[in-house]
Amino acid sequence: MNALKVRSLIQSAARQHHLLGNHGTPHASPFGATVVLRRHKQSQSASSDETKEPYSKFLSRNFKLFGKEVYDKLTCSTVDTMFDTSRSLWDFSGPESLKDFKVQTDQTIGGNSWARIDTSRNNKLLFHGDLCTTVPRDGETARSGYCAMQARQQFGSFNRKKHIDLTAFNSLNLRLRGDGRAYMVNILTEGYFTDHHDDIWSYFLFTRGGPYWQDVNIPFSKFFLSSRGRIQDKQAAVDLELVNSVGLTMADAVDGEFALEIDSISASYDATHSEEFAYELYR
């Protein structure tokens, strides 16, 4: 086989490989092209088993959902809750109530921490795991040791992001039972500069430990802007109209097990709280 045929075979295999959505680079040899072609056949057989939603069904489903969204806007279906002083965001009472949350750990950067979300003996959400601050020996990572739970992003019709509007409230409330360790409460809002990353506002959560439930009330004015665990010099108040998610982070730099049981997360309006923002704004 001459060099021209070999090059043609590799280019053809690379094009097929790219169409599959796998962006791996094929080897510059006939054996590499054979490997890519084999993967192509395996992927074709695997994809044939999976059922994809027909385009007509996708359009029908999303147009119905869009119509419901328009109807809710026109009829003001939430007008009866406009003057409520509190709103329940998540009430945890069984396995079904946990599906809206996901877990992230430092294993994505080579760390050794782990965490899970389970149902506690009281049928509540139990966020638990083991924190390890050992830095991976990859020559790049400088810090490690974090576990986080976060509400999944909700989507509306045609895969548009659904936001949680909390402009009518000024405090975040959590009913929980902790282990005496410190956590961070996070509010994720629509990114100002990019759609790929949410802006994150955080505040400290100190748990008491012990058998008793703890009611935590955190004014939104106390949340500060942070990025990748670093507090930003230029601060701003939380954009409560475009909240995408709420979550918790364990990163207190203490190795060992942790456990946090959560009963509910809600927002409320406290008429006695008049503070707009707790930190200095640099102009």
C-alpha positions as CSV (number, residue, x, y, z in Angstrom):
1,M,0.0,0.0,0.0
2,N,1.6,3.3,-1.1
3,A,1.8,6.4,1.0
4,L,-1.0,8.2,-0.8
5,K,-3.5,5.4,-0.1
6,V,-2.5,5.3,3.5
7,R,-3.1,9.0,3.9
8,S,-6.5,8.8,2.2
9,L,-7.5,6.0,4.5
10,I,-6.5,7.9,7.6
11,Q,-8.3,11.1,6.5
12,S,-11.5,9.1,5.7
13,A,-11.4,7.4,9.1
14,A,-10.8,10.7,10.9
15,R,-13.8,12.3,9.2
16,Q,-16.0,9.4,10.2
17,H,-14.6,9.6,13.7
18,H,-15.4,13.3,13.9
19,L,-19.0,12.8,12.8
20,L,-19.5,10.5,15.8
21,G,-18.8,13.4,18.2
22,N,-15.5,11.8,19.5
23,H,-12.7,14.4,19.1
24,G,-9.8,12.0,19.6
25,T,-7.0,12.3,17.2
26,P,-6.4,9.2,15.0
27,H,-3.0,7.6,14.9
28,A,-0.8,8.5,11.9
29,S,-0.7,4.9,10.6
30,P,-3.0,2.4,9.0
31,F,-3.4,0.7,12.4
32,G,-4.7,3.9,13.9
33,A,-7.2,4.2,11.1
34,T,-8.3,0.6,11.8
35,V,-8.8,1.4,15.5
36,V,-10.9,4.5,14.6
37,L,-13.0,2.5,12.1
38,R,-13.6,-0.2,14.7
39,R,-14.8,2.4,17.2
40,H,-17.1,3.8,14.5
41,K,-18.7,0.4,14.0
42,Q,-19.1,-0.2,17.8
43,S,-20.6,3.3,18.2
44,Q,-23.0,2.6,15.4
45,S,-24.2,-0.6,17.0
46,A,-24.5,1.1,20.4
47,S,-26.4,4.0,19.0
48,S,-28.9,1.8,17.1
49,D,-30.0,0.4,20.5
50,E,-30.7,3.8,21.9
51,T,-34.1,5.4,21.1
52,K,-33.9,9.0,20.1
53,E,-36.8,11.4,20.3
54,P,-38.2,12.1,16.8
55,Y,-37.9,15.7,15.7
56,S,-41.7,16.1,15.3
57,K,-42.2,14.8,18.8
58,F,-39.6,17.2,20.1
59,L,-41.3,20.2,18.5
60,S,-44.7,19.1,19.7
61,R,-43.6,18.6,23.3
62,N,-41.8,22.0,23.4
63,F,-44.6,23.9,21.7
64,K,-47.0,22.6,24.3
65,L,-44.6,23.6,27.1
66,F,-44.1,27.0,25.5
67,G,-47.9,27.5,25.3
68,K,-48.3,26.6,29.0
69,E,-45.5,29.1,29.9
70,V,-47.3,31.9,27.9
71,Y,-50.6,31.0,29.5
72,D,-49.1,31.2,32.9
73,K,-47.7,34.6,32.1
74,L,-50.9,36.0,30.7
75,T,-53.1,34.7,33.4
76,C,-50.7,35.7,36.2
77,S,-50.9,32.2,37.8
78,T,-48.5,33.3,40.5
79,V,-50.4,36.4,41.5
80,D,-51.7,34.7,44.6
81,T,-48.2,34.2,45.9
82,M,-46.8,37.7,45.1
83,F,-47.5,38.9,48.6
84,D,-46.3,35.8,50.4
85,T,-43.6,36.5,53.0
86,S,-42.0,33.1,52.4
87,R,-41.6,30.6,49.6
88,S,-40.5,26.9,49.9
89,L,-37.8,26.1,47.4
90,W,-37.0,22.5,48.3
91,D,-38.7,20.3,50.9
92,F,-36.9,16.9,51.4
93,S,-39.1,14.0,52.2
94,G,-37.9,10.9,50.5
95,P,-35.7,9.7,47.6
96,E,-37.8,11.5,45.0
97,S,-37.0,14.9,46.5
98,L,-33.2,14.3,46.0
99,K,-33.3,14.0,42.2
100,D,-33.0,17.8,41.8
101,F,-29.5,17.9,43.3
102,K,-26.1,16.7,42.2
103,V,-22.7,16.3,43.8
104,Q,-19.2,17.5,42.7
105,T,-15.9,16.8,44.3
106,D,-12.2,17.4,43.8
107,Q,-11.9,14.1,42.0
108,T,-12.4,16.1,38.8
109,I,-8.9,17.5,39.3
110,G,-7.4,14.4,40.7
111,G,-8.3,14.8,44.3
112,N,-9.3,12.0,46.8
113,S,-12.4,13.5,48.4
114,W,-15.7,11.8,47.9
115,A,-19.3,12.8,48.7
116,R,-22.8,11.4,48.2
117,I,-26.4,12.5,48.6
118,D,-28.6,9.9,50.3
119,T,-31.8,9.7,52.3
120,S,-31.3,9.9,56.0
121,R,-33.0,7.8,58.7
122,N,-35.5,10.7,59.0
123,N,-36.3,10.6,55.3
124,K,-34.4,13.9,54.7
125,L,-31.5,14.8,52.5
126,L,-28.1,13.6,53.8
127,F,-25.1,15.2,52.3
128,H,-22.1,13.2,53.5
129,G,-18.6,12.1,52.5
130,D,-14.9,12.3,53.3
131,L,-12.8,15.4,52.7
132,C,-9.1,14.9,51.7
133,T,-6.8,17.9,51.2
134,T,-3.9,16.0,49.7
135,V,-2.9,17.8,46.6
136,P,-2.5,15.7,43.5
137,R,1.1,15.2,42.3
138,D,0.4,16.4,38.7
139,G,2.7,19.5,38.9
140,E,-0.3,21.8,38.1
141,T,-2.8,21.6,41.0
142,A,-2.0,23.9,43.9
143,R,-5.0,23.2,46.2
144,S,-7.4,20.4,46.7
145,G,-10.1,19.3,49.2
146,Y,-13.7,20.2,48.4
147,C,-17.1,18.6,48.1
148,A,-20.2,20.4,46.9
149,M,-23.9,19.7,46.4
150,Q,-25.9,21.9,44.0
151,A,-29.4,22.0,42.7
152,R,-29.6,21.0,39.0
153,Q,-30.3,23.7,36.4
154,Q,-33.9,23.6,35.3
155,F,-34.9,24.1,31.7
156,G,-38.1,25.3,30.0
157,S,-39.3,25.0,26.5
158,F,-36.7,24.6,23.8
159,N,-34.0,24.0,26.4
160,R,-34.1,27.6,27.8
161,K,-32.8,28.1,31.3
162,K,-35.4,28.6,33.9
163,H,-34.5,31.1,36.6
164,I,-35.7,31.3,40.2
165,D,-37.0,34.9,40.9
166,L,-36.4,35.8,44.5
167,T,-36.7,39.5,44.2
168,A,-39.7,39.5,46.6
169,F,-37.5,38.1,49.4
170,N,-34.4,39.2,51.3
171,S,-33.3,36.1,53.2
172,L,-32.4,32.5,52.6
173,N,-33.6,29.9,55.2
174,L,-32.2,26.5,55.9
175,R,-33.4,23.9,58.4
176,L,-30.6,21.5,59.0
177,R,-28.7,19.3,61.4
178,G,-24.9,19.4,61.1
179,D,-21.8,17.9,62.5
180,G,-20.1,21.0,64.0
181,R,-18.1,21.8,60.8
182,A,-18.2,24.9,58.7
183,Y,-19.8,24.9,55.2
184,M,-20.4,27.5,52.5
185,V,-23.9,28.3,51.2
186,N,-23.8,29.2,47.5
187,I,-26.2,31.1,45.2
188,L,-25.5,30.7,41.5
189,T,-26.9,33.3,39.1
190,E,-26.9,33.8,35.4
191,G,-23.3,34.7,34.3
192,Y,-22.7,38.3,33.4
193,F,-19.9,37.7,30.8
194,T,-20.7,34.1,29.7
195,D,-23.5,31.5,29.6
196,H,-21.1,28.7,30.3
197,H,-20.3,29.7,33.9
198,D,-22.7,31.0,36.6
199,D,-21.7,33.8,38.9
200,I,-21.4,32.5,42.5
201,W,-22.3,34.3,45.7
202,S,-21.3,32.7,49.0
203,Y,-21.7,33.0,52.7
204,F,-20.5,30.9,55.7
205,L,-22.6,28.3,57.4
206,F,-21.5,27.2,60.9
207,T,-23.2,24.1,62.2
208,R,-23.6,23.3,65.9
209,G,-23.6,19.5,65.8
210,G,-25.6,17.4,68.1
211,P,-29.1,15.9,67.8
212,Y,-31.1,19.1,67.5
213,W,-32.3,20.8,64.4
214,Q,-30.9,24.2,63.5
215,D,-32.8,27.0,61.7
216,V,-30.4,29.2,59.7
217,N,-31.5,32.6,58.3
218,I,-29.0,34.3,56.0
219,P,-29.9,37.7,54.5
220,F,-29.1,38.0,50.8
221,S,-27.1,41.2,51.6
222,K,-24.5,39.1,53.4
223,F,-23.5,37.0,50.3
224,F,-20.3,38.0,48.7
225,L,-19.1,37.4,45.1
226,S,-16.5,34.7,44.7
227,S,-14.8,32.8,41.9
228,R,-13.1,29.4,42.2
229,G,-13.0,29.7,46.0
230,R,-11.5,33.3,45.9
231,I,-13.3,36.3,47.1
232,Q,-13.4,39.0,44.5
233,D,-12.2,42.6,45.1
234,K,-15.0,44.1,43.2
235,Q,-18.3,43.2,44.9
236,A,-21.9,43.5,43.9
237,A,-25.3,42.4,45.3
238,V,-26.9,39.1,44.2
239,D,-29.0,39.4,41.1
240,L,-32.1,37.8,42.7
241,E,-34.1,37.8,39.5
242,L,-31.8,35.4,37.7
243,V,-31.0,32.7,40.3
244,N,-30.1,29.4,38.6
245,S,-29.2,27.2,41.6
246,V,-28.5,27.0,45.3
247,G,-25.9,24.7,46.8
248,L,-23.5,23.9,49.7
249,T,-19.8,23.4,49.8
250,M,-17.6,21.5,52.3
251,A,-14.1,22.9,52.1
252,D,-12.9,23.8,55.6
253,A,-9.4,22.3,55.0
254,V,-9.9,19.6,57.7
255,D,-9.4,16.1,56.6
256,G,-12.1,13.6,57.6
257,E,-15.7,12.6,57.4
258,F,-18.6,15.1,57.3
259,A,-22.4,14.8,57.3
260,L,-25.1,17.4,56.9
261,E,-28.8,16.6,57.1
262,I,-31.1,19.1,55.4
263,D,-34.9,19.3,56.0
264,S,-35.8,22.3,53.8
265,I,-34.5,25.3,51.9
266,S,-36.7,28.4,51.5
267,A,-36.7,32.1,51.0
268,S,-38.4,34.7,53.1
269,Y,-39.0,38.4,53.6
270,D,-37.9,40.0,56.8
271,A,-39.4,43.5,57.2
272,T,-37.0,44.3,60.0
273,H,-33.9,43.8,57.7
274,S,-33.2,47.0,55.8
275,E,-29.5,46.4,54.8
276,E,-29.0,46.4,51.0
277,F,-25.4,45.2,50.8
278,A,-23.0,44.4,53.6
279,Y,-19.7,45.1,51.8
280,E,-18.0,48.2,50.4
281,L,-18.6,48.7,46.7
282,Y,-15.5,50.0,44.8
283,R,-16.3,52.4,41.9
